[in-house]
């Protein structure tokens, strides 16, 4: 996202405040981490080894965010039981956590070269559906889907 590296601290503070308020509103104990805006190559180098790294891309037609999340959930917890299923409270809280890293592109979309670079680092391009979304809307849509599918 060229030019965003120099984004004012007021914008970052506003985003952090939104995260804080939203977490308080929904009773979330752990805040999502807002990482600094930096060049794509720097962010790609910082992907944790076991993380599921995803990049919504409007030109992806095959791989949906939902399908990728459900597959990872099945790999981690064979049988795919969800918190909505009847199981013991202990089983619900001892499931391994899944770290998800989302790369949201700028207004105007990501270039094919950026997608190819990200894929070399293990990032999976996914579709959020047929509509083209604003960056802010894409971020919220992706996060909401991750929380729904993984029970977070």
C-alpha positions in Angstrom: 0.0 0.0 0.0 2.2 2.7 -1.3 2.0 5.9 0.7 0.3 4.4 3.8 3.6 3.8 5.6 3.6 7.6 6.4 0.0 7.6 7.6 -0.5 10.0 10.5 -0.5 8.7 14.1 -4.0 10.1 14.6 -5.4 7.5 12.1 -3.6 4.6 13.8 -4.8 5.8 17.2 -8.3 6.0 15.8 -8.1 2.4 14.6 -6.7 1.2 17.9 -9.5 3.0 19.7 -12.1 1.2 17.5 -10.5 -2.1 18.3 -10.6 -1.3 22.0 -14.2 -0.2 22.0 -15.4 -3.1 19.8 -13.6 -5.6 22.1 -15.2 -4.1 25.2 -18.7 -4.0 23.6 -18.6 -7.7 22.7 -16.8 -8.8 25.9 -13.7 -10.0 24.2 -10.9 -10.7 26.6 -8.0 -10.5 24.1 -7.7 -7.6 21.7 -6.9 -8.2 18.0 -3.4 -6.9 17.3 -3.1 -3.8 15.0 0.3 -4.1 13.4 2.0 -1.0 11.9 1.6 -0.3 8.3 4.7 -1.2 6.4 5.8 -2.4 3.0 4.3 -5.8 1.9 7.7 -7.5 1.9 8.3 -6.6 5.6 4.9 -7.9 6.6 5.4 -11.1 4.6 8.6 -11.7 6.5 6.8 -11.5 9.8 4.2 -14.2 9.2 4.3 -16.6 12.2 5.3 -20.1 11.0 2.1 -21.9 11.9 -0.2 -19.0 10.9 -2.9 -19.2 8.3 -2.1 -16.2 6.1 -4.9 -15.0 3.8 -5.2 -12.2 1.2 -8.7 -11.4 0.0 -8.4 -10.6 -3.7 -11.2 -9.6 -6.0 -9.8 -11.6 -8.9 -9.7 -14.9 -7.0 -12.6 -17.1 -8.2 -12.0 -20.6 -6.8 -10.9 -20.5 -3.2 -13.4 -19.0 -0.8 -12.5 -17.6 2.7 -15.1 -19.9 4.2 -13.7 -23.0 2.6 -10.1 -22.3 3.6 -11.1 -21.6 7.2 -13.2 -24.7 7.4 -10.4 -26.8 6.1 -7.9 -25.4 8.6 -10.4 -25.9 11.4 -10.8 -29.5 10.3 -7.0 -30.0 10.2 -6.7 -28.7 13.8 -9.8 -30.3 15.2 -10.7 -33.5 13.3 -14.5 -33.9 13.2 -14.9 -30.1 12.8 -16.9 -29.7 16.0 -17.8 -26.1 16.6 -18.6 -24.2 19.8 -22.3 -24.5 18.9 -22.1 -28.3 18.9 -22.8 -30.2 22.1 -19.5 -31.0 23.8 -17.9 -30.4 27.2 -16.9 -27.0 28.2 -13.4 -28.3 28.7 -13.2 -29.5 25.1 -14.4 -26.1 23.9 -11.7 -24.2 25.8 -8.7 -26.6 25.2 -8.9 -26.5 21.4 -5.7 -25.2 19.8 -5.8 -21.6 18.8 -5.4 -20.8 15.1 -3.4 -17.7 14.2 -4.9 -16.0 11.2 -3.1 -13.2 9.4 -5.2 -11.1 7.0 -3.7 -8.9 4.3 -6.2 -6.4 3.1 -5.3 -4.5 0.0 -5.8 -0.8 -0.8 -8.6 0.9 -2.6 -8.2 -0.1 -6.2 -7.2 -3.6 -5.3 -4.0 -5.6 -5.3 -1.8 -6.2 -8.3 -1.2 -9.7 -9.6 2.5 -9.3 -8.8 1.6 -8.6 -5.2 -0.5 -11.7 -5.0 2.3 -13.8 -6.6 4.8 -12.4 -4.1 2.5 -13.2 -1.2 1.9 -16.7 -2.4 5.7 -17.3 -2.4 5.5 -16.7 1.4 2.6 -19.1 1.8 -0.2 -16.6 1.7 -3.4 -17.9 0.2 -5.5 -15.7 -2.0 -9.2 -16.0 -1.2 -12.5 -14.6 -2.5 -15.0 -12.8 -0.2 -17.7 -13.2 -2.9 -18.6 -11.6 -6.1 -18.9 -8.0 -4.9 -16.0 -5.5 -4.9 -15.7 -4.1 -1.4 -14.0 -1.0 0.0 -10.8 -1.8 2.0 -12.6 -1.0 5.3 -15.5 -3.2 4.4 -13.3 -6.0 3.2 -11.4 -5.9 6.5 -14.5 -6.1 8.6 -16.1 -8.8 6.4 -13.0 -10.9 6.6 -12.6 -10.6 10.3 -16.3 -11.3 10.9 -16.1 -14.5 8.8 -12.9 -15.6 10.6 -14.6 -15.1 14.0 -17.8 -16.9 12.8 -16.0 -19.9 11.3 -13.4 -20.3 14.0 -15.6 -19.4 16.9 -13.5 -16.4 18.0 
